[in-house]
Amino acid sequence: MRDERPDMPDTAIEITGLTKTYRATAKSPAKEALRGVDLAIPRGSIFGLLGPNGAGKSTMINILAGLVVKTSGHVRIWGFDQDMNPRQSRAAIGVMPQELVLDPFFTPRGSLDVQAGLYGVPKSQRRTDEILALIGLEDKADAYARSLSGGMRRRLLLGKALVHMPQILVLDEPTAGVDIELRNMLWQNIRRLNEERGMTIILTTHYLEEAQEMCDEIAIINHGQVVIQDSTANLLGRIKGKTLVVTPSTAVSLPQMPEGISCVLRPTGALAFGYETSRFTADAVLDAIRAAGVGIKDVTSEEADLEDVFLELTSS
């Protein structure tokens, strides 16, 4: 059941002026990982936090989880100031880490019970069996963690993040290295948590097609700063170009096209014609292709996707 109390905040997480500088060591110079980050994550959303390696995503997540101390700035989690109310703010968030760190001598049931105890969840209120069913580990509930496959261990990490039923769930690269079946099961469960319980989901991933499909809103971070935050639909709308992929009826060299229409020969032998929809229609591009002497055996259209937006904003 969705939690709709009237005192719930509009934003699940509110970050203002967040900075983090790692001190210099004998092996590395000082590093400014976060530089004045401002970010507001809407309550009840599935929110994507994207960026290249080293952009600052992991540092931000670790600050939210209370594992890294920020240098300056303010963080509010579910309305609680992280400095003034650390216990309440930490209880409002659950983090599924990227690293597969589990005690090999605990069973999944034991791991969930211990984690619930660490969060102070009374035995009578623990939902161990419900969580085991959610993550598909009922039949492995009493097997040692060391006997679980990599995919099962990743499911168990999700279960551990849910033992205290947080309002906010952070998923750090949740599908890295997992098979399609597990990936689909994970996303089904995440959608259920979001739709039925109103849980706010924060996702980091390098699979941009996942973020495009799953996320309501996305922030892209680069060099420790948020370069853009907007709805997924608005981000996709930034790219005004389309591509017509033509399979020529006979082998041809790159044709000379009018200004504003690009042409690239793909390894398959197809010709990819890029153009701006504000300047050309698809019919006009096809007419120009025929005028250049290219016979058309087949043609498909490709829309811009989140990868195009990501590359545009993080290429510098």
WODA-V671073 format. One record per residue. N is the residue number from 1. RES is the residue in one small letter. PHI is phi in radians with two decimals (NA if undefined). Layout:
[[N | RES | PHI] [N | RES | PHI]]
//
This chain:
[[1 | m | NA] [2 | r | -1.26] [3 | d | -1.55] [4 | e | -2.18] [5 | r | -1.15] [6 | p | -1.14] [7 | d | -1.59] [8 | m | -1.26] [9 | p | -1.26] [10 | d | -1.28] [11 | t | -1.91] [12 | a | -1.25] [13 | i | -2.39] [14 | e | -2.25] [15 | i | -2.05] [16 | t | -2.32] [17 | g | 1.00] [18 | l | -1.33] [19 | t | -2.26] [20 | k | -2.57] [21 | t | -2.09] [22 | y | -1.49] [23 | r | -1.18] [24 | a | -1.21] [25 | t | -2.17] [26 | a | -1.13] [27 | k | -1.78] [28 | s | -2.61] [29 | p | -1.32] [30 | a | -1.05] [31 | k | -2.32] [32 | e | -1.62] [33 | a | -1.38] [34 | l | -2.26] [35 | r | -2.25] [36 | g | 1.18] [37 | v | -1.36] [38 | d | -2.01] [39 | l | -2.72] [40 | a | -2.20] [41 | i | -1.83] [42 | p | -1.11] [43 | r | -1.12] [44 | g | 1.42] [45 | s | -1.64] [46 | i | -1.82] [47 | f | -1.99] [48 | g | -1.69] [49 | l | -1.98] [50 | l | -2.03] [51 | g | 2.94] [52 | p | -1.21] [53 | n | -1.00] [54 | g | 1.44] [55 | a | -1.32] [56 | g | 2.09] [57 | k | -1.08] [58 | s | -1.13] [59 | t | -1.06] [60 | m | -1.10] [61 | i | -1.11] [62 | n | -1.16] [63 | i | -1.18] [64 | l | -1.05] [65 | a | -1.38] [66 | g | 1.43] [67 | l | -1.62] [68 | v | -2.23] [69 | v | -1.55] [70 | k | -1.22] [71 | t | -1.44] [72 | s | -2.78] [73 | g | 1.85] [74 | h | -2.24] [75 | v | -2.28] [76 | r | -2.07] [77 | i | -2.05] [78 | w | 0.95] [79 | g | 1.54] [80 | f | -1.74] [81 | d | -1.19] [82 | q | -1.12] [83 | d | -1.41] [84 | m | -1.48] [85 | n | -2.28] [86 | p | -1.09] [87 | r | -1.17] [88 | q | -1.18] [89 | s | -1.17] [90 | r | -1.24] [91 | a | -1.22] [92 | a | -1.45] [93 | i | -2.27] [94 | g | -2.17] [95 | v | -2.15] [96 | m | -1.70] [97 | p | -1.29] [98 | q | -1.30] [99 | e | -1.33] [100 | l | -1.50] [101 | v | -1.89] [102 | l | -2.45] [103 | d | -1.35] [104 | p | -1.18] [105 | f | -1.73] [106 | f | -1.73] [107 | t | -1.46] [108 | p | -0.96] [109 | r | -1.09] [110 | g | -1.14] [111 | s | -1.07] [112 | l | -1.18] [113 | d | -1.14] [114 | v | -1.10] [115 | q | -1.09] [116 | a | -1.10] [117 | g | -1.12] [118 | l | -1.11] [119 | y | -1.56] [120 | g | 1.31] [121 | v | -1.40] [122 | p | -1.04] [123 | k | -0.98] [124 | s | -1.21] [125 | q | -1.87] [126 | r | -1.31] [127 | r | -2.06] [128 | t | -1.02] [129 | d | -1.14] [130 | e | -1.10] [131 | i | -1.23] [132 | l | -1.03] [133 | a | -1.19] [134 | l | -1.08] [135 | i | -1.64] [136 | g | 1.23] [137 | l | -2.12] [138 | e | -1.02] [139 | d | -1.36] [140 | k | -2.00] [141 | a | -1.02] [142 | d | -1.97] [143 | a | -1.59] [144 | y | -1.15] [145 | a | -1.04] [146 | r | -1.16] [147 | s | -1.59] [148 | l | -1.42] [149 | s | -1.25] [150 | g | -1.03] [151 | g | -1.14] [152 | m | -1.16] [153 | r | -1.12] [154 | r | -1.17] [155 | r | -1.08] [156 | l | -1.12] [157 | l | -1.05] [158 | l | -1.10] [159 | g | -1.04] [160 | k | -1.12] [161 | a | -1.26] [162 | l | -1.83] [163 | v | -1.05] [164 | h | -1.77] [165 | m | 0.77] [166 | p | -1.23] [167 | q | -1.33] [168 | i | -2.22] [169 | l | -2.11] [170 | v | -1.82] [171 | l | -2.00] [172 | d | -1.71] [173 | e | 0.87] [174 | p | -1.20] [175 | t | -1.91] [176 | a | -1.12] [177 | g | 1.32] [178 | v | -1.84] [179 | d | -1.42] [180 | i | -1.11] [181 | e | -1.07] [182 | l | -1.15] [183 | r | -1.06] [184 | n | -1.13] [185 | m | -1.10] [186 | l | -1.06] [187 | w | -1.19] [188 | q | -1.06] [189 | n | -1.17] [190 | i | -1.12] [191 | r | -1.08] [192 | r | -1.10] [193 | l | -1.08] [194 | n | -1.26] [195 | e | -1.38] [196 | e | -1.54] [197 | r | -1.86] [198 | g | 1.24] [199 | m | -1.19] [200 | t | -1.40] [201 | i | -1.97] [202 | i | -2.00] [203 | l | -2.11] [204 | t | -1.97] [205 | t | -2.78] [206 | h | -1.67] [207 | y | -1.54] [208 | l | -1.15] [209 | e | -1.15] [210 | e | -1.16] [211 | a | -1.07] [212 | q | -1.10] [213 | e | -1.38] [214 | m | -1.62] [215 | c | -1.56] [216 | d | -1.36] [217 | e | -2.47] [218 | i | -2.42] [219 | a | -2.07] [220 | i | -1.93] [221 | i | -1.98] [222 | n | -2.61] [223 | h | 0.92] [224 | g | 1.38] [225 | q | -2.31] [226 | v | -1.39] [227 | v | -1.56] [228 | i | -2.88] [229 | q | -2.44] [230 | d | -2.87] [231 | s | -1.16] [232 | t | -1.05] [233 | a | -1.08] [234 | n | -1.19] [235 | l | -1.11] [236 | l | -1.14] [237 | g | -1.27] [238 | r | -1.19] [239 | i | -1.59] [240 | k | -1.67] [241 | g | -1.64] [242 | k | -2.33] [243 | t | -2.30] [244 | l | -1.78] [245 | v | -1.79] [246 | v | -1.91] [247 | t | -1.62] [248 | p | -1.26] [249 | s | -1.24] [250 | t | -2.42] [251 | a | -1.08] [252 | v | -2.40] [253 | s | -1.53] [254 | l | -1.08] [255 | p | -1.38] [256 | q | -1.44] [257 | m | -1.99] [258 | p | -1.07] [259 | e | -1.02] [260 | g | 1.79] [261 | i | -2.11] [262 | s | -1.66] [263 | c | -2.47] [264 | v | -2.28] [265 | l | -1.54] [266 | r | -1.54] [267 | p | -1.01] [268 | t | -1.34] [269 | g | 1.67] [270 | a | -1.33] [271 | l | -1.87] [272 | a | -1.82] [273 | f | -1.85] [274 | g | -1.67] [275 | y | -2.75] [276 | e | -1.60] [277 | t | -1.18] [278 | s | -1.32] [279 | r | -1.92] [280 | f | -2.35] [281 | t | -1.66] [282 | a | -1.07] [283 | d | -1.09] [284 | a | -1.13] [285 | v | -1.16] [286 | l | -1.09] [287 | d | -1.09] [288 | a | -1.17] [289 | i | -1.15] [290 | r | -1.13] [291 | a | -1.11] [292 | a | -1.45] [293 | g | 1.53] [294 | v | -1.67] [295 | g | -1.40] [296 | i | -1.82] [297 | k | -1.55] [298 | d | -2.71] [299 | v | -2.57] [300 | t | -2.31] [301 | s | -2.01] [302 | e | -2.06] [303 | e | -1.50] [304 | a | -1.16] [305 | d | -2.25] [306 | l | -1.09] [307 | e | -1.08] [308 | d | -1.08] [309 | v | -1.12] [310 | f | -1.03] [311 | l | -1.14] [312 | e | -1.10] [313 | l | -1.58] [314 | t | -2.07] [315 | s | -1.32] [316 | s | -1.50]]
//
